[in-house]
Amino acid sequence: MREADTFNLAEPYMTYSSSSPVLTPRKQNPRAGSARLFLPLSIIVWLLSCLPAMGVPPHRLLVAPPSAVISNDNLFLTLSLTANDEDGLRDLLKDGSVLRLGITVSISRQRSWWTDTEIARHEYASILRHDPLTRDFMVSLPAHEEEKILRDKNLTRLLHVSWRKLSLFVVSLPTLYRQESNEEFLIEFTLNLQHTEVPPWLEKNFLFWSPDIVPQEKHTLPFRLPTVRDHGN
């Protein structure tokens, strides 16, 4: 081997020279290290840019003070609610999410010395989605007998005539009048908002996912039966 010959044994860390038969550390080129880091970082940034934009979901439901309404010898719970972030809700729907508003309504007889006695309980659901073909937002109204579907291209307007004006059957008045006189009742209702299925933009991008958008919230409303005389008026 000629005296001037050199070769690398452990590129890029060690250098051997025939003129000095000792392995010496090779000085690192800072620009070369930066170049090696730049390529994987560029790939990561490119992959992230390929992911679809994801709407930020609302984190709670805004509930106006509820009321109990008597109509045709039936007791109804009227609710007015919406999401705290309608823009985030709109983005979720346009991204392909199908959302379910779940409502559980029950009425119990309050007792001073014993546990409350549940008289009736009902489960309701309202499905909210976006139709990409017609560009309509669609919502199914929860109903005790027959479900109704409303459509509108304006989400705010659609929610105004649906979730903001809910009327849910609780119990028939004759059932309550069969209870002891001067009874106090408690209407309880729970709300939650969740995905009905894994959204398209989550199927391959995330390993862990919860269907809940707004966890279950519980509300109560005291109720006392009117006297037969007041009810007759």
C-alpha positions as CSV (number, residue, x, y, z in Angstrom):
1,M,0.0,0.0,0.0
2,R,1.3,3.4,-0.9
3,E,2.2,5.8,1.8
4,A,-0.5,8.3,0.8
5,D,-3.2,5.7,0.7
6,T,-6.1,6.2,3.1
7,F,-9.4,4.4,3.5
8,N,-12.3,4.5,5.9
9,L,-12.9,1.5,8.1
10,A,-16.0,2.7,9.8
11,E,-17.4,5.4,7.7
12,P,-18.2,8.0,8.8
13,Y,-16.6,7.6,12.2
14,M,-13.0,6.2,11.8
15,T,-10.2,6.9,9.2
16,Y,-7.0,4.8,8.5
17,S,-3.9,6.2,6.9
18,S,-0.9,4.2,5.7
19,S,1.4,6.9,6.8
20,S,0.0,6.6,10.3
21,P,-1.3,3.1,11.0
22,V,-3.5,4.2,13.8
23,L,-7.3,4.5,13.6
24,T,-8.2,8.1,14.2
25,P,-11.7,9.6,14.7
26,R,-12.9,11.3,11.6
27,K,-14.2,14.9,12.0
28,Q,-18.0,15.1,11.4
29,N,-19.3,17.5,8.8
30,P,-22.2,19.4,10.5
31,R,-23.7,20.0,7.1
32,A,-23.8,16.3,6.3
33,G,-25.6,15.6,9.6
34,S,-28.2,18.3,8.9
35,A,-28.8,16.8,5.5
36,R,-29.4,13.4,7.0
37,L,-31.9,14.8,9.4
38,F,-33.6,17.0,6.8
39,L,-34.8,14.1,4.6
40,P,-36.8,12.1,7.3
41,L,-38.3,15.3,8.7
42,S,-39.4,16.4,5.2
43,I,-41.1,13.0,4.7
44,I,-42.9,13.3,8.1
45,V,-44.1,16.8,7.2
46,W,-45.3,15.6,3.8
47,L,-47.2,12.7,5.3
48,L,-48.9,15.0,7.8
49,S,-49.9,17.4,5.0
50,C,-51.6,14.5,3.3
51,L,-54.0,13.8,6.2
52,P,-57.5,15.4,5.8
53,A,-58.4,18.4,7.8
54,M,-60.3,17.3,11.0
55,G,-63.0,19.4,12.6
56,V,-62.5,20.2,16.3
57,P,-65.5,18.7,18.1
58,P,-67.6,20.6,20.6
59,H,-67.0,19.6,24.2
60,R,-70.3,20.3,25.8
61,L,-74.0,20.8,25.1
62,L,-75.7,24.1,26.0
63,V,-79.0,23.5,27.7
64,A,-81.6,26.2,28.3
65,P,-83.7,25.8,31.4
66,P,-86.1,22.9,30.7
67,S,-89.8,22.9,31.4
68,A,-92.6,20.4,32.0
69,V,-95.7,20.9,29.8
70,I,-99.1,19.2,30.0
71,S,-100.9,18.5,26.8
72,N,-103.8,16.2,26.1
73,D,-103.5,14.4,29.5
74,N,-99.8,13.8,28.8
75,L,-96.7,15.2,30.4
76,F,-93.9,16.4,28.1
77,L,-90.4,17.6,28.7
78,T,-89.4,20.5,26.5
79,L,-85.7,21.1,25.8
80,S,-83.7,23.7,24.0
81,L,-80.1,22.8,23.4
82,T,-77.2,23.1,21.0
83,A,-73.5,22.4,20.9
84,N,-71.1,25.0,22.3
85,D,-69.2,25.2,19.0
86,E,-71.4,25.0,16.0
87,D,-68.5,25.7,13.6
88,G,-66.7,22.6,15.0
89,L,-69.9,20.6,14.7
90,R,-70.3,21.7,11.1
91,D,-66.7,20.7,10.3
92,L,-67.2,17.3,11.8
93,L,-70.3,16.6,9.7
94,K,-68.7,17.8,6.5
95,D,-65.8,15.5,7.2
96,G,-68.2,12.6,7.1
97,S,-69.1,12.1,10.8
98,V,-72.5,10.8,11.7
99,L,-73.5,12.0,15.2
100,R,-76.1,10.7,17.6
101,L,-77.7,12.8,20.3
102,G,-78.9,10.4,23.0
103,I,-81.5,11.4,25.5
104,T,-82.9,9.4,28.4
105,V,-85.9,10.7,30.2
106,S,-87.4,9.3,33.4
107,I,-89.8,10.4,36.1
108,S,-89.7,9.2,39.7
109,R,-91.8,9.7,42.8
110,Q,-89.9,11.5,45.5
111,R,-90.1,10.0,49.0
112,S,-88.8,11.4,52.2
113,W,-87.9,8.2,54.1
114,W,-87.6,5.7,51.2
115,T,-85.7,5.6,47.9
116,D,-87.4,7.3,45.0
117,T,-89.7,5.1,42.9
118,E,-89.3,5.3,39.1
119,I,-92.6,5.5,37.3
120,A,-91.5,5.7,33.6
121,R,-88.4,5.8,31.5
122,H,-87.9,6.5,27.8
123,E,-84.9,6.4,25.4
124,Y,-84.7,8.9,22.6
125,A,-82.1,9.5,19.8
126,S,-81.5,12.2,17.2
127,I,-79.2,11.4,14.3
128,L,-77.3,14.4,12.7
129,R,-75.4,14.0,9.4
130,H,-74.4,15.8,6.2
131,D,-75.3,14.6,2.7
132,P,-72.3,15.4,0.4
133,L,-74.4,14.9,-2.7
134,T,-77.2,17.5,-1.9
135,R,-75.0,19.4,0.6
136,D,-77.9,19.2,3.0
137,F,-77.6,18.8,6.7
138,M,-80.1,16.2,8.0
139,V,-81.5,15.5,11.5
140,S,-84.0,13.0,12.8
141,L,-86.2,14.3,15.5
142,P,-86.7,12.0,18.5
143,A,-90.3,11.0,18.9
144,H,-92.4,8.8,21.1
145,E,-94.3,7.4,18.1
146,E,-93.0,8.3,14.7
147,E,-89.6,9.7,13.7
148,K,-89.4,12.8,11.5
149,I,-86.4,13.9,9.4
150,L,-85.6,17.5,8.6
151,R,-83.2,18.8,6.0
152,D,-81.5,22.2,5.5
153,K,-78.3,23.5,3.9
154,N,-77.9,25.8,6.9
155,L,-76.9,23.9,10.0
156,T,-77.8,26.8,12.4
157,R,-81.2,27.1,11.0
158,L,-81.7,23.3,11.1
159,L,-80.7,23.1,14.8
160,H,-83.0,26.0,15.6
161,V,-86.1,24.0,14.4
162,S,-84.9,20.7,15.9
163,W,-82.6,20.5,18.9
164,R,-83.7,23.9,20.1
165,K,-87.4,22.9,20.1
166,L,-87.5,19.3,21.5
167,S,-90.7,18.0,23.1
168,L,-90.3,14.6,24.7
169,F,-93.1,12.4,26.1
170,V,-92.6,11.6,29.8
171,V,-95.7,9.9,31.1
172,S,-99.5,10.1,30.9
173,L,-101.3,12.1,33.6
174,P,-103.6,9.3,34.7
175,T,-100.5,7.3,35.6
176,L,-99.4,10.1,37.9
177,Y,-102.8,10.7,39.4
178,R,-102.9,7.1,40.5
179,Q,-100.1,7.8,42.9
180,E,-100.7,9.1,46.4
181,S,-102.0,12.6,46.7
182,N,-99.6,15.6,47.1
183,E,-96.7,13.6,45.7
184,E,-93.7,15.4,44.4
185,F,-92.0,14.0,41.3
186,L,-88.6,14.4,39.8
187,I,-87.9,14.4,36.1
188,E,-84.4,13.3,35.2
189,F,-82.8,13.4,31.8
190,T,-79.4,12.6,30.5
191,L,-77.7,13.9,27.3
192,N,-74.7,12.7,25.4
193,L,-73.4,13.3,21.9
194,Q,-71.3,10.6,20.1
195,H,-70.2,9.2,16.8
196,T,-72.4,6.4,15.5
197,E,-69.4,4.9,13.7
198,V,-65.7,5.5,13.2
199,P,-65.4,8.6,10.9
200,P,-63.6,8.1,7.6
201,W,-60.7,10.3,8.5
202,L,-60.1,8.3,11.7
203,E,-60.2,4.7,10.3
204,K,-56.5,4.5,9.4
205,N,-54.9,7.4,11.3
206,F,-55.5,6.6,14.9
207,L,-55.2,3.5,17.0
208,F,-57.2,4.6,20.0
209,W,-60.5,6.4,19.6
210,S,-63.6,7.1,21.8
211,P,-67.0,7.5,20.2
212,D,-68.0,10.0,22.8
213,I,-67.9,13.7,21.7
214,V,-69.8,15.1,24.7
215,P,-69.8,12.7,27.7
216,Q,-73.1,11.9,29.4
217,E,-74.6,14.9,31.3
218,K,-77.4,14.5,33.9
219,H,-80.1,17.1,34.6
220,T,-83.1,17.2,36.9
221,L,-86.4,19.1,37.0
222,P,-88.8,18.9,40.0
223,F,-92.5,18.5,39.1
224,R,-95.7,18.6,41.1
225,L,-99.1,17.6,39.8
226,P,-101.7,20.3,39.5
227,T,-104.9,19.7,41.4
228,V,-107.8,18.1,39.5
229,R,-109.5,21.5,39.6
230,D,-106.5,23.3,38.2
231,H,-106.1,20.7,35.5
232,G,-109.7,21.0,34.5
233,N,-109.2,24.7,33.9
